[in-house]
Amino acid sequence: MSWNKHILTTGARNGWIFNHDVRIAQHKTADLQVHTGEVCGLEWRADGAQLATGGNDNLVSIWDARSLTAPKFTKTNHNAAVKALAWCPWQNNLLATGGGSHDRHIHFWNTTTGARTNSIDTGSQVTSLRWSTGYKELASTSGFPDNSISIWSYPTLVKNIEIPAHESRVLHSCLSPDGQTLATAAADESLKFWKVFEKKAGAGTAAAVAGKVSTLAGARTIR
């Protein structure tokens, strides 16, 4: 599910995507059809101009909010289900997508032209992606085989740090409103909080913060 103001967009196992206007009783306002497998990911761009969807059919679809009869672009570069989708907060038309265990890549897209601009072979199933709001960095979480969190610089794609996060696959992540703390939930039935983008004066990047590794090692855990 993903919100765009008063519109809630939902995806189903059969590949159907619906827009619901929560202000009215007859709430279903659009039916988006392109995926032939389960819809694994949905993410509206912050300005509501575009919607990105990912499916178990390995497709990434990018939709223009003004015309939802067909996707603006459909990408077939991933070789596994696409669950992880993230719009860049400082560049509206930059989208990151992550593939499953038979793919293990993060692809970056210019959603104005449809061009793929960069790729990372992460070596692990990509389960979620979160852009930092304070640094030009991207956090990815993984499943098989690493179950970790990785922080990548953009556009250099250098891996700044990798954190062994969980005992089993990371299922979901969420960034705190202040942009500093990443929450991760995993199949090991734990919820953990990591201060990965700590804001300190004079720090060039989040990964350069002194003592960061020790801070991360002491992440709070709820089981």
C-alpha positions in Angstrom: 0.0 0.0 0.0 1.1 3.6 -0.6 -0.6 6.9 0.0 -0.8 9.9 -2.3 -2.7 12.6 -0.4 -6.3 11.3 -0.2 -5.6 8.4 -2.6 -4.6 5.0 -1.2 -3.1 2.6 -3.8 -3.1 -1.1 -3.1 -1.6 -4.1 -4.8 -2.9 -7.7 -4.7 -1.5 -11.2 -5.2 -3.2 -11.5 -8.6 -1.3 -8.5 -9.9 -4.1 -6.0 -9.7 -3.5 -2.5 -8.5 -6.4 -0.2 -7.3 -6.6 3.5 -6.4 -9.0 4.3 -3.6 -10.3 7.8 -2.9 -11.0 7.7 0.8 -13.2 10.9 0.7 -16.0 9.1 -1.2 -18.2 6.0 -0.6 -17.6 4.6 -4.1 -13.9 4.7 -3.3 -12.3 2.7 -6.1 -11.3 5.2 -8.8 -8.7 3.4 -10.9 -7.6 -0.1 -11.9 -4.0 -0.4 -13.0 -3.1 -3.5 -14.9 0.3 -4.6 -16.0 1.7 -7.2 -13.5 1.1 -10.9 -14.0 2.4 -11.9 -10.6 1.9 -10.7 -7.0 2.5 -7.0 -6.5 5.3 -6.9 -4.0 6.1 -3.1 -3.8 4.2 0.2 -4.3 5.7 3.7 -3.8 4.3 7.1 -4.8 6.8 9.9 -5.6 6.7 12.6 -2.9 5.1 15.1 -5.3 2.4 12.5 -6.4 3.4 12.8 -10.1 4.6 9.2 -10.5 3.9 5.8 -9.0 6.5 2.9 -9.0 5.3 -0.7 -8.7 7.3 -3.9 -8.4 6.0 -7.5 -8.9 6.7 -11.2 -8.5 6.9 -11.2 -12.3 10.3 -9.4 -12.0 8.8 -6.2 -13.5 9.3 -2.6 -12.4 6.5 -0.3 -13.7 6.6 3.5 -13.6 3.2 5.2 -13.9 2.3 8.8 -14.7 -0.4 10.0 -12.4 -2.1 11.9 -15.2 -2.6 8.7 -17.3 -3.0 5.4 -15.5 -4.3 3.3 -18.4 -0.8 1.9 -19.0 2.7 2.4 -17.4 4.9 5.1 -18.8 7.8 2.6 -18.5 8.0 -1.1 -17.8 11.5 -2.4 -16.9 12.6 -6.1 -17.2 16.1 -5.8 -15.9 15.6 -7.6 -12.6 15.8 -11.4 -12.5 13.7 -11.9 -9.4 10.7 -10.3 -7.6 11.0 -6.6 -7.0 9.9 -5.6 -3.4 12.2 -2.8 -2.7 11.4 0.6 -4.2 12.6 4.1 -3.1 12.3 7.6 -4.6 15.2 9.9 -4.0 14.3 12.9 -1.7 16.7 15.4 -3.4 16.1 14.3 -7.0 12.5 13.7 -7.9 13.1 11.6 -11.0 15.6 9.2 -9.4 14.2 5.8 -8.4 16.0 2.9 -6.8 14.7 -0.7 -7.1 16.0 -3.9 -5.6 15.7 -7.5 -6.7 15.2 -10.7 -4.9 17.5 -13.7 -4.2 18.0 -14.7 -7.8 18.9 -11.1 -8.8 20.5 -9.3 -5.8 20.9 -6.0 -7.8 19.9 -2.4 -7.0 19.1 -0.5 -10.2 18.8 3.3 -10.4 16.4 4.8 -12.9 15.8 8.3 -14.5 12.0 8.2 -14.5 11.8 11.1 -17.0 13.7 9.3 -19.7 13.3 5.7 -18.5 17.1 5.2 -18.6 18.9 3.0 -16.1 21.7 5.2 -14.7 23.5 2.9 -12.3 23.5 -0.6 -10.8 24.9 -2.3 -7.8 25.5 -6.1 -7.4 24.8 -6.4 -3.7 25.5 -10.1 -3.4 22.3 -10.6 -1.4 18.5 -10.5 -1.7 17.4 -6.9 -1.5 14.3 -6.6 0.7 14.0 -2.8 1.3 15.6 0.5 0.3 15.6 3.8 2.2 17.3 7.1 1.0 18.8 9.3 3.6 17.2 12.7 3.9 20.4 14.3 5.2 23.2 12.6 3.2 23.6 11.5 -0.4 23.4 7.9 0.8 21.1 4.9 0.5 20.4 2.1 3.0 19.5 -1.3 1.8 18.4 -4.3 3.8 18.9 -7.9 2.7 17.8 -11.5 3.1 19.7 -14.5 1.9 22.6 -14.9 2.5 23.6 -11.9 4.6 20.5 -10.6 6.5 22.3 -7.3 6.8 22.0 -3.5 6.4 24.3 -1.8 3.9 24.9 2.0 3.5 25.9 3.1 -0.1 27.1 6.5 -1.2 25.4 7.9 -4.3 26.4 8.4 -7.1 29.8 6.7 -6.4 28.0 3.5 -5.2 30.7 2.9 -2.7 29.6 0.7 0.2 30.4 2.7 3.4 29.4 0.1 5.9 27.7 -3.3 6.2 26.0 -4.3 9.5 25.1 -7.9 10.4 21.6 -7.0 11.4 19.5 -10.1 12.0 19.6 -13.8 12.3 17.2 -14.3 9.4 15.8 -12.3 6.5 15.0 -8.6 7.0 11.4 -8.2 6.0 10.8 -4.5 6.2 12.5 -1.2 7.2 11.3 2.3 8.0 13.2 5.6 8.5 12.3 7.8 11.4 10.8 11.3 10.7 14.1 13.0 11.7 15.9 10.9 9.1 18.4 9.4 11.6 17.1 6.1 12.8 16.3 3.0 10.7 13.9 0.4 12.1 14.2 -3.1 10.8 11.8 -6.0 11.3 12.9 -9.5 10.4 11.9 -13.2 10.2 13.8 -13.8 13.5 10.8 -12.1 15.2 12.8 -9.0 16.3 12.4 -5.3 15.7 15.6 -3.3 15.8 16.5 0.4 15.7 19.7 1.6 14.1 21.0 5.2 14.2 22.6 5.0 10.7 22.3 8.6 9.6 23.3 10.5 12.8 23.6 14.2 12.2 26.8 15.6 13.7 28.5 18.9 12.9 31.5 18.5 10.6 30.7 15.0 9.4 31.0 14.8 5.7 29.0 11.6 5.3 26.9 9.5 7.7 29.4 6.6 7.5 32.2 8.9 8.5 30.8 9.6 11.9 33.3 8.7 14.6 32.3 5.7 16.6 29.5 4.8 14.3 30.2 1.1 14.2 30.0 0.8 18.0 26.8 2.9 18.1 25.2 0.5 15.6 26.4 -2.6 17.5 24.4 -1.3 20.4 21.1 -1.0 18.5 18.0 -1.3 20.6 16.1 -4.5 20.0 12.4 -5.5 20.7 11.5 -9.1 20.6 
